[in-house]
Amino acid sequence: MKQCWRWFGPEDPIALSDLHQVGVQGIVTALHHIPPGQPWDVPAITDRQAMLAEAGFEWDVVESLPVSEAIKTQTTDMAAHLEAYKSSLRALASRGIEVVCYNFMPILDWTRTALRAPQPHGGSAMLFDLADFATFDIHILKRPGASENYSETVQHAASKRFAEMSDTAKARLQHNVTAGLPGANDQWSVEDVRALLDTYCDIDRTRLRANLVDFLTEVAPAAQDLGLRLCCHPDDPPFSLLGLPRVMSSADDYGAVLDAVDLPSNGATLCTGSLGVAASFDGPEFVRRHGGKIHFAHLRNTKRIAGSDAEKPDFYEAAHLEGDTDMAGTVRELMAEQKRRKQAGRSDWQIPMRPDHGQELLSDRGGHSTPGYPLIGRMRGLAELRGLMAAFT
């Protein structure tokens, strides 16, 4: 697989020039300064490519070309946003970029309650704690009916934690939950989230999946004509939050959406960490089932915390080979999929991958790293994954 690295642009604290020492072969990035629903133009894309080229890299994968809330909910501005999305695809294709990752998560992107939870080895990792999330949902956001989504045990724990929290701790929890990706929704306030929740009042899981299929029915043929490969990232975590539906949380969810718009351009981003939070996830089986349409791979691991809710477990970002996902088996199947593609003469036989997330280790520590995207933690992960790939070559 092509060993890529996510880089968040000029504001990323990690210098592109340092990535040659890590063994990085390609870059995953996006134009995060352009809001969802607005088109990416050729000059902006060319400028980013020039920046990468000066450091000796190419732009291999777009992550992400965001899908706006208007498209997800099929509300005001949807038509204009769809046209902007297709315009962005045309601009990307004109510059030779072929892989475009996106997600269809309502409102919040990936969600954690702690961005730097201490680990026994002295480093830190991102963590999701359901009682902390319920504290935000019930007592800070004050979402109507929020308590109904939690057990009495979790409600009690949330009430106790909120009563004991300082104003600083409450602000930190709110920031952690609404932070999302660097450059994405990090400016949203509680009022913003409440307003967005109102737009989903009549949207259940069936409706949201239909909206995703409608989106793909519109953009996947355009991507096909342009020679692009779209790949949907799974929900993170793979269960409902804030009472909102989730539609890309399992292998079956992918089967339904990939079958509904059966084009080579309509594919999957396999994120072993997001899907792996669910106890039912089988990484090797996912690749055997959907391998032909995996256009991009995020290889990371999560560890469920014993004693937490089986349906909505607490978890933390584990070392890449130490969590609940069978990483060795998953990489073995991905390497076998590449061999099948190569034998079939597919031009896209090599799957771009990246070490997703990472624990903060050694010089990452101190609060200067981008949460989830430290240098040393990801470098360790890439080295471990590179070893697996070599073993299965």
Buried (B, 14 or more C-beta within 10 A) or exposed (E): BBBBBBBBBEEBEBEBEEBEEBEBBBBBBBBBEBEBBBBBBEEBBEEBBEBBEEBEBEBBBBBBBBBBBBBBBBBEEBEBBBEBBBBBBBBBBEEEBBBBBBBBBBBBBBBBBBBBBEBEEEBBBBBBBBBBBBBBBBBBBEBEEBBEBBBEEBBEBBBEBBEEBEEEEBEBBBEBBBBBBBBBBEEBEBEEBBEBBEBBEEBEBEBBBBBBBBBBEBBBBBBBEBEBBBBBBBBBBBBBBBBBBBBBBBBEBBEBBBEBBEBBBBBBBBBBBBBBBBEEBBBBBBBEBBBBBBBBBBBBBBBBBEEBBEEBBBBBBBBBBEBBBBBBBBBBBBBBBBEEBEEEEEEBBEBBBBBBBBBBBEEBBEEEBBBBBBBBBBBBBBEBBBEBBEEBE
